[in-house]
Amino acid sequence: MNTKKSSFLDALWDFCCSLKLTIITLILLAATSVIGTVIQQNRSAEEYIRVYGESTYRIFETLGFFNMYQSWWFLGLLALFTLNLTACSIKRLPRVWKLVRNPLLVPDDNHYRTLSNVEEVVSKQSPDALKAKIGEFFKANFAPARVTEGDDGRVHFYAEKMAWARFGVYITHASIIIIFIGAIIGSVFGYKAYVNIVEGTETNRVWKRGGTEPTPLDLGFTVRVDKFSVDFYEGSRRPKLYESIVTIVDNGVEVKKDRSVIVNDPLTYKGVVFYQSSYGPAGDPTFVLEVTERATGEKQTYNLRQGQPARLPGGPPFRVANFSENFQNFGPAARVEVMPEGQPLRAFTVLQAFPQFDAQRGDDFIFSLVDYTQRQYTGFQVAKDPGVWVVWIGCILLMAGSVIAFFLSHRRIWVTLVPLEGGKTGVKFGGVAHRNQTGFELAFDEFKKNFKEKLNS
């Protein structure tokens, strides 16, 4: 029974450490990421049905393709890859830890044969005479050496540099795991939402994207848009800059007042980020019209909402039926309808930039558009990602681990002094680096040259 249980656990552990599992998981993550790129995420159900049809929409909705990066199976793939990477690191770390903590201090001839950088010379001096000299040389030219004297009279020197460079790959592994954990935290506990706020009003709710119906979320504080403004490029209605002046009210206290929010300059409060994304008209505009009676020259000013009727002095009623902010590139214009009783409706256009334009109609009353007021709403993309700082920590560790893993190497050098007849000493030395062998070979050639000079001095 114990053997079976042990065999199952061993098989499970081998599965978690499997390179095949790593490759398969990476392929699945790459493939599903392509799906998430091709299929637009977090759109409305109507848009998806229009593009894919209702039956395909139902299938994709069941599979979670429309909110893929928060689906249970995508998060499961991330968790599986995290588990695999953790298991692989745990399996290989003890061997590296032992190598760093307990290096080989007494190499034999077989060890020297495994080294690609090795040399043998004979010195006329005795091992005792060379010990101090070699120790000083190591300290000055490489690193302080650890000295071990064997029972056979041999003296062994061992020195190393940047042993911790072997852990660079594990820092990289840990950083990837941390990034995935941050992504999972953001997916589970964060959200992406939107909200439209009319200038002069406030709200404490936003609407979460994804799913068939937007879900309202309580912010826990209030966002008020005090003012909205938009600047256009000269001669067009193409927006150059639009800006919202926002105040955050928390528990009745204005914690952020008159904060400007523009594109690429979002507002952040309590981990919730508001990005300026859109704007548009809110409700009917209000107009200031000036009506001049042609016969007497008398003028009368009207303040009207769009569609609101008013009566001319001693004449028929009229109203503003429609409005354009840039009518045929002539600027703001209002469509006015005069409604005489028992006669056909008369409709004409009044241009704000040309007050005398309506006089050409030859009517008894001359209309001019003095001004108009159009309230705007401002649209915010709202995001909360409590895992973002975890991801940033992971990114910093990833850069550090990559630099260590790819540009630094653990360099080791051994020297063995072998007593010979006549008071001479055989000197065998060699070295190895766990990465960038070509660079270490050049450095070892320089070390070898200086070492021989030191022995002969």
Secondary structure, DSSP 8 states (H G I E B T S, - for coil): -HHHHHHHHHHHHHHHT-HHHHHHHHHHHHHHHHHHHHS-SS--HHHHHHHH-HHHHHHHHHHTGGGGGGSHHHHHHHHHHHHHHHHHHHHHHHHHHHHHHS---S--HHHHHH-SEEEEEEESS-HHHHHHHHHHHHHHHT---EEEE-TTS-EEEEEEE-GGGGGHHHHHHHHHHHHHHHHHHHHHH-EEEEEEEETT-EEEEEEE-SSSS-EEEEEEEEEEEEEEEEEE-TTS--EEEEEEEEEEEETTEEEEEEEEEBTTB-EEETTEEEEEEEEEE-S--EEEEEEEETTT--EEEEEEETT--EE-TTS-EEEEEEEESSGGGS--EEEEEE--TTS--EEEEEETT-TTGGGGG--SEEEEEEEEE--EEEEEEEEE-TTHHHHHHHHHHHHHHHHHHHH---EEEEEEEEE-GGG-EEEEEEEEESS-HHHHHHHHHHHHHHHHHHHH-
